[in-house]
Amino acid sequence: MARLFRLADVDRTGIRRCEAVRRIVERVGQRRISGGAVAVTVPDLFPRLTHADSRPALFIGDEAWTYAELAGAALEHAALLERNGVEAGDRVAVWAQPDLCTAAAMIGNAVAGVATVPLNPKLGSSELAHIYDDSVPKLAFCAEGHDVPHEVAAVPSLRAAYSPDGASLPALPIDESPALVLYTSGTTGPPKGVVLTRRNIAANLDALAEAWEWTERDTVVHSLPLIHAHGLVLGLLGSLRVGGALHYVPRFTPKSVGEALVDPRHEQTMLFAVPTMFHRIAEAAEHDGGLRDALCRSRLLVSGSAGLSLREHQRVQTLTGRGVHERYGLTETLINCGVPASQAPMPGYVGPPLPGVELKLVDDQRQEIDAYDDQTIGEVVVRSAAVFAGYLNREDATAAVLDEEGWFHTGDLGTRSERGAIRILGRRSTDLIKTGGYRVGAGEIEACLLEHPSVREVAVVGIPDEDLGQRIAAFVVLRPGEDEDSAALTGFVAERLSPHKRPREVHFTTELPRNAMGKVQKKLLAPASGG
């Protein structure tokens, strides 16, 4: 049975806690006092936490913390780690429960100089065992009041509920220290641990702040898991980096998101969501004037983690008179491209590369493709200060995707317009279909089928074929009340795209398999049509 430590068990008087907090500040702090003001002498990851005040930092459910309270809770957490034998350079797992103390633990880990391994509360026992075996965390933290899904004897559980007084953090230097180990979805084998440094995170968030004009006036509203780049790095750490706030909605519903967007405590808001969420929000907004108004009032609507269909773009535009800005990234690179806030949304495109990001397209031999015709398909390759440090314990896997010149090969297919805007067509492994001597991007066919009035969702894959090499198959979810008509859909594509891009098979299904971020799991579809 795993050992269980609780805050009350190790600190009943508060005296030891105060002493530990003081030692943490003295050891980590790199500040000087001048004229009564604090001047940071090193680049600081979270400047407002270093000069913490009563400005709101986090809203989760019905609870909220100021920057001073968050800083105080983070110091309590760092002190608790010290008392439990955790040292700088260790890794500490954090169950990503929707709780203020979860955020405090992640920031407190940074104060203590340890890397955070976020854990999805929905992990199965074998998945957790793999992550623990790979990352070897010293402890696993879970906010008091939440269940620990699985206990592992080798990794003690740490429980705490912080009730902090106001404080400020020592400056957290922006360096090559590992900050996060995020585990990939494991679509090509067991999940790999992506090591992101403080410099990776700061570089990417600063580029996004420039592109989206993201400032301390903004409150980000989102309902995304706190285990991925989108919800954790952008949503939580990004909000703290710019000195704004995060309003986290623990359970997604269009109504709850709408209420958060118009919360009177927020000066202005930005909505971060995935396409599935925008689809459901738009459906609800068609019958809810209050939700439409909430979307109109948000300063920026941002979609990511998968492509937003042209139909959903148009739907939101029609309902609200404003559009959705898309962005593109991976766990290993964070965000590479984004439509700037200063520009109108670009349906079908993820915008140009962010400031500081180099991007090129390459062919199958990894030779650069110098094409700006929006037709030539290549693999997207990027280089920036945000590119990860590598896969934990997997030098072989790192070398396969990160070359000697620092270029990361994403495995994503894209085209580039005359103006440099990138259009993502899908994954090379599942979305590049080689049929009858042609190279076809599945995303282009999906976008076409989604324009058909009977189609609600669609996924296109390549199926092995003795004659064509691969034949194009479409898996379609129809809108309620629509009839199954394969010929109509095939003809619809053939009329709008080149004939070789038409589906040779159409399979109707009630739903598409998706992961926690709403991405379609195409490898679960292809075998179903193999025969």
Salt bridges, closest charged atoms under 4 A:
ASP9 OD1 - ARG12 NH2 3.89
ASP11 OD2 - ARG17 NE 3.62
ASP53 OD2 - ARG48 NH1 2.94
GLU76 OE1 - ARG17 NH1 3.47
GLU82 OE1 - ARG23 NH2 2.71
GLU82 OE2 - ARG27 NH1 3.02
ASP90 OD2 - LYS138 NZ 3.37
ASP99 OD2 - HIS146 NE2 3.02
GLU144 OE2 - ARG6 NH1 2.56
GLU144 OE2 - ARG159 NH1 3.46
GLU176 OE2 - ARG199 NE 2.47
ASP206 OD2 - ARG241 NH2 2.92
GLU216 OE1 - ARG48 NH2 2.33
ASP218 OD1 - ARG299 NE 2.81
ASP263 OD2 - ARG265 NH2 2.76
GLU267 OE2 - ARG217 NE 2.67
GLU283 OE2 - HIS279 NE2 3.46
GLU283 OE1 - ARG456 NH2 3.71
GLU286 OE2 - ARG315 NE 3.05
GLU312 OE2 - HIS279 ND1 2.74
GLU312 OE2 - ARG315 NH1 3.34
GLU326 OE2 - HIS313 NE2 2.89
GLU358 OE2 - ARG383 NE 3.01
ASP364 OD1 - ARG428 NH2 2.61
ASP364 OD2 - LYS434 NZ 3.84
ASP364 OD2 - ARG439 NH1 3.27
ASP374 OD1 - ARG423 NE 3.28
GLU379 OE1 - ARG428 NH1 2.83
ASP396 OD1 - ARG394 NE 3.02
ASP403 OD2 - HIS409 NE2 3.53
ASP412 OD1 - ARG427 NH1 2.88
ASP431 OD1 - LYS522 NZ 2.37
GLU444 OE1 - LYS501 NZ 2.94
GLU446 OE2 - LYS522 NZ 2.57
GLU457 OE1 - ARG514 NH2 3.17
ASP465 OD2 - ARG471 NH1 3.43
GLU495 OE1 - ARG496 NH1 3.59
GLU505 OE2 - ARG471 NE 2.29
GLU505 OE1 - HIS507 NE2 2.66
